[in-house]
């Protein structure tokens, strides 16, 4: 029997093949949970839901109502929500001197507002003693050139996690965030391409600063998320690193200070 047998989980940000959301959804299902996957992209969501014998509901995390609709859909089909995970993230670069209102708003809507609406919608109806994990970023602590909007939005989301942990304390909810460093996903590869860097060279710089000798995979993150969702994880309002130790040594200085073209 899996550790989440009889539990119902929502995984937001599960529409990207090979991403952290899809890996987490698969791991939760292997551990016995009934899983609703969500995000943007109806076809990949439906394919993943079919693979794991779950359900799919397309929702834009930046919409307050869409998050409520996702929660209602889950309750209508499974009757309860015990676990919830948010893996949505969007990181595009822009130097402060050239920052636009549109880009700043986009980074904030996805990485902060979305986290806020998702956690609130879930926590309002979640079973007592339930658990929520949302995804932060090492960039919130070790910012690099051109990432100020993303870093600030992720840092704000972490402060909200702390506030939510306190405000929902009567339900004994465990609300925490996980902090990956770079993770081998499509989002990472796109970001490296935008920087004009070679993937292997870029990753190699991080490996040198990671005591466990490699960058994390989506499956690594999924495993840590499941540990954080387990009832024996006796914490709330905390931010847990999952970086193979890269959080100890930080990002490569050459990349952190790399000028934007």
VEXTIMI-911329 format. One record per residue (C-alpha): residue number from 0; residue in three letters; x, y, z. Coordinates in steps of 0.02 Angstrom, whole numbers, padded with zeros to 5 digits. Layout:
N
- seq; type; c1; c2; c3
- NUM; ala; X; Y; Z
...
This chain:
261
- seq; type; c1; c2; c3
- 0; unk; 00000; 00000; 00000
- 1; unk; 00065; 00173; -00047
- 2; unk; 00089; 00312; 00079
- 3; unk; -00058; 00411; 00007
- 4; unk; -00185; 00273; -00016
- 5; unk; -00362; 00345; -00006
- 6; unk; -00301; 00525; -00022
- 7; unk; -00346; 00650; -00157
- 8; unk; -00214; 00765; -00230
- 9; unk; -00212; 00913; -00349
- 10; unk; -00055; 00948; -00450
- 11; unk; -00052; 01118; -00533
- 12; unk; 00077; 01147; -00669
- 13; unk; 00072; 00970; -00736
- 14; unk; 00047; 01004; -00922
- 15; unk; 00229; 01009; -00977
- 16; unk; 00294; 00837; -01030
- 17; unk; 00449; 00794; -00931
- 18; unk; 00418; 00931; -00804
- 19; unk; 00411; 00930; -00615
- 20; unk; 00221; 00931; -00613
- 21; unk; 00204; 00777; -00721
- 22; unk; 00337; 00686; -00617
- 23; unk; 00247; 00732; -00456
- 24; unk; 00079; 00675; -00522
- 25; unk; 00152; 00506; -00571
- 26; unk; 00237; 00484; -00403
- 27; unk; 00080; 00528; -00306
- 28; unk; -00019; 00402; -00407
- 29; unk; 00111; 00267; -00375
- 30; unk; 00091; 00306; -00191
- 31; unk; -00096; 00274; -00202
- 32; unk; -00170; 00449; -00217
- 33; unk; -00311; 00496; -00333
- 34; unk; -00240; 00639; -00436
- 35; unk; -00314; 00787; -00527
- 36; unk; -00188; 00870; -00643
- 37; unk; -00205; 01050; -00697
- 38; unk; -00118; 01191; -00788
- 39; unk; -00125; 01259; -00965
- 40; unk; -00138; 01138; -01110
- 41; unk; -00289; 01025; -01122
- 42; unk; -00211; 00888; -01228
- 43; unk; -00054; 00852; -01123
- 44; unk; -00159; 00860; -00965
- 45; unk; -00283; 00733; -01032
- 46; unk; -00142; 00619; -01090
- 47; unk; -00061; 00625; -00918
- 48; unk; -00227; 00597; -00830
- 49; unk; -00262; 00445; -00938
- 50; unk; -00087; 00376; -00902
- 51; unk; -00109; 00388; -00713
- 52; unk; -00295; 00347; -00709
- 53; unk; -00335; 00519; -00644
- 54; unk; -00430; 00673; -00699
- 55; unk; -00379; 00832; -00790
- 56; unk; -00445; 01009; -00772
- 57; unk; -00368; 01149; -00873
- 58; unk; -00347; 01307; -00768
- 59; unk; -00244; 01466; -00774
- 60; unk; -00165; 01486; -00602
- 61; unk; -00166; 01675; -00618
- 62; unk; -00356; 01676; -00614
- 63; unk; -00439; 01676; -00442
- 64; unk; -00597; 01599; -00514
- 65; unk; -00504; 01465; -00612
- 66; unk; -00424; 01403; -00451
- 67; unk; -00595; 01397; -00367
- 68; unk; -00664; 01302; -00516
- 69; unk; -00522; 01177; -00506
- 70; unk; -00557; 01147; -00322
- 71; unk; -00744; 01126; -00354
- 72; unk; -00709; 01004; -00496
- 73; unk; -00601; 00900; -00380
- 74; unk; -00732; 00899; -00242
- 75; unk; -00871; 00853; -00363
- 76; unk; -00772; 00703; -00427
- 77; unk; -00677; 00643; -00274
- 78; unk; -00768; 00723; -00127
- 79; unk; -00612; 00786; -00036
- 80; unk; -00442; 00868; -00055
- 81; unk; -00301; 00806; 00056
- 82; unk; -00145; 00857; -00040
- 83; unk; -00102; 00997; -00162
- 84; unk; 00055; 01042; -00257
- 85; unk; 00094; 01195; -00362
- 86; unk; 00237; 01178; -00487
- 87; unk; 00191; 01327; -00597
- 88; unk; 00333; 01445; -00635
- 89; unk; 00382; 01568; -00770
- 90; unk; 00553; 01649; -00779
- 91; unk; 00601; 01768; -00918
- 92; unk; 00744; 01891; -00909
- 93; unk; 00742; 02079; -00914
- 94; unk; 00869; 02205; -00847
- 95; unk; 00801; 02327; -00719
- 96; unk; 00841; 02479; -00826
- 97; unk; 00738; 02408; -00969
- 98; unk; 00599; 02328; -00864
- 99; unk; 00423; 02352; -00931
- 100; unk; 00260; 02360; -00836
- 101; unk; 00195; 02215; -00940
- 102; unk; 00341; 02100; -00899
- 103; unk; 00341; 02145; -00715
- 104; unk; 00154; 02113; -00707
- 105; unk; 00172; 01945; -00794
- 106; unk; 00308; 01884; -00676
- 107; unk; 00205; 01939; -00527
- 108; unk; 00040; 01865; -00589
- 109; unk; 00113; 01694; -00624
- 110; unk; 00237; 01674; -00482
- 111; unk; 00153; 01770; -00340
- 112; unk; -00031; 01801; -00375
- 113; unk; -00051; 01625; -00443
- 114; unk; 00026; 01549; -00287
- 115; unk; -00087; 01657; -00180
- 116; unk; -00249; 01609; -00270
- 117; unk; -00204; 01425; -00280
- 118; unk; -00160; 01405; -00097
- 119; unk; -00311; 01504; -00039
- 120; unk; -00433; 01408; -00148
- 121; unk; -00365; 01241; -00088
- 122; unk; -00341; 01284; 00095
- 123; unk; -00518; 01350; 00113
- 124; unk; -00591; 01176; 00079
- 125; unk; -00448; 01058; 00119
- 126; unk; -00472; 00919; 00244
- 127; unk; -00402; 00955; 00417
- 128; unk; -00221; 00901; 00428
- 129; unk; -00194; 00917; 00241
- 130; unk; -00034; 00972; 00156
- 131; unk; 00012; 01098; 00021
- 132; unk; 00181; 01118; -00065
- 133; unk; 00220; 01260; -00184
- 134; unk; 00378; 01284; -00287
- 135; unk; 00499; 01425; -00252
- 136; unk; 00672; 01450; -00327
- 137; unk; 00852; 01471; -00273
- 138; unk; 00847; 01632; -00374
- 139; unk; 00742; 01707; -00234
- 140; unk; 00900; 01696; -00127
- 141; unk; 01041; 01710; -00254
- 142; unk; 00978; 01825; -00391
- 143; unk; 01062; 01838; -00560
- 144; unk; 01068; 01977; -00688
- 145; unk; 00901; 02006; -00772
- 146; unk; 00800; 01901; -00649
- 147; unk; 00743; 02034; -00526
- 148; unk; 00558; 02023; -00569
- 149; unk; 00556; 01833; -00555
- 150; unk; 00660; 01832; -00395
- 151; unk; 00552; 01961; -00309
- 152; unk; 00391; 01870; -00356
- 153; unk; 00457; 01704; -00289
- 154; unk; 00516; 01788; -00129
- 155; unk; 00344; 01866; -00105
- 156; unk; 00264; 01696; -00129
- 157; unk; 00374; 01625; 00009
- 158; unk; 00315; 01759; 00129
- 159; unk; 00136; 01715; 00083
- 160; unk; 00170; 01532; 00124
- 161; unk; 00221; 01587; 00298
- 162; unk; 00066; 01695; 00318
- 163; unk; -00050; 01557; 00256
- 164; unk; 00029; 01431; 00375
- 165; unk; -00017; 01545; 00519
- 166; unk; -00191; 01595; 00460
- 167; unk; -00246; 01416; 00424
- 168; unk; -00173; 01347; 00585
- 169; unk; -00346; 01302; 00654
- 170; unk; -00357; 01169; 00517
- 171; unk; -00181; 01107; 00557
- 172; unk; -00131; 01124; 00375
- 173; unk; 00051; 01101; 00328
- 174; unk; 00092; 01234; 00198
- 175; unk; 00272; 01237; 00138
- 176; unk; 00377; 01277; -00014
- 177; unk; 00513; 01178; -00099
- 178; unk; 00666; 01269; -00168
- 179; unk; 00749; 01187; -00318
- 180; unk; 00905; 01253; -00398
- 181; unk; 00915; 01221; -00585
- 182; unk; 00814; 01068; -00635
- 183; unk; 00825; 00977; -00800
- 184; unk; 00660; 01034; -00874
- 185; unk; 00601; 01116; -01035
- 186; unk; 00592; 01281; -00940
- 187; unk; 00778; 01267; -00897
- 188; unk; 00829; 01223; -01073
- 189; unk; 00731; 01369; -01144
- 190; unk; 00811; 01487; -01019
- 191; unk; 00986; 01426; -01063
- 192; unk; 00948; 01451; -01247
- 193; unk; 00888; 01629; -01213
- 194; unk; 01051; 01665; -01124
- 195; unk; 01148; 01603; -01275
- 196; unk; 01237; 01470; -01172
- 197; unk; 01282; 01291; -01214
- 198; unk; 01177; 01171; -01109
- 199; unk; 01317; 01052; -01058
- 200; unk; 01435; 01194; -01016
- 201; unk; 01301; 01284; -00917
- 202; unk; 01253; 01130; -00817
- 203; unk; 01437; 01087; -00790
- 204; unk; 01462; 01250; -00697
- 205; unk; 01322; 01203; -00577
- 206; unk; 01388; 01026; -00553
- 207; unk; 01552; 01099; -00489
- 208; unk; 01452; 01192; -00356
- 209; unk; 01339; 01047; -00309
- 210; unk; 01408; 00929; -00176
- 211; unk; 01305; 00782; -00241
- 212; unk; 01382; 00803; -00413
- 213; unk; 01235; 00831; -00529
- 214; unk; 01086; 00945; -00554
- 215; unk; 00917; 00885; -00494
- 216; unk; 00788; 00797; -00601
- 217; unk; 00598; 00815; -00597
- 218; unk; 00594; 00646; -00511
- 219; unk; 00707; 00711; -00372
- 220; unk; 00586; 00854; -00341
- 221; unk; 00437; 00736; -00345
- 222; unk; 00518; 00627; -00214
- 223; unk; 00551; 00774; -00098
- 224; unk; 00375; 00840; -00124
- 225; unk; 00304; 00673; -00069
- 226; unk; 00412; 00678; 00088
- 227; unk; 00345; 00852; 00125
- 228; unk; 00166; 00796; 00097
- 229; unk; 00182; 00647; 00213
- 230; unk; 00098; 00670; 00383
- 231; unk; 00263; 00632; 00470
- 232; unk; 00335; 00793; 00397
- 233; unk; 00301; 00898; 00552
- 234; unk; 00326; 01074; 00484
- 235; unk; 00228; 01219; 00411
- 236; unk; 00274; 01388; 00340
- 237; unk; 00448; 01326; 00293
- 238; unk; 00553; 01331; 00135
- 239; unk; 00647; 01170; 00100
- 240; unk; 00796; 01161; -00018
- 241; unk; 00809; 01018; -00143
- 242; unk; 00966; 01054; -00242
- 243; unk; 01093; 00920; -00203
- 244; unk; 01180; 01048; -00093
- 245; unk; 01194; 01183; -00227
- 246; unk; 01105; 01301; -00106
- 247; unk; 01262; 01295; 00002
- 248; unk; 01379; 01355; -00135
- 249; unk; 01261; 01458; -00242
- 250; unk; 01253; 01494; -00426
- 251; unk; 01408; 01512; -00534
- 252; unk; 01468; 01692; -00518
- 253; unk; 01504; 01705; -00704
- 254; unk; 01323; 01667; -00744
- 255; unk; 01250; 01771; -00603
- 256; unk; 01339; 01927; -00667
- 257; unk; 01324; 01889; -00853
- 258; unk; 01273; 02045; -00949
- 259; unk; 01118; 02042; -01055
- 260; unk; 01139; 02075; -01239
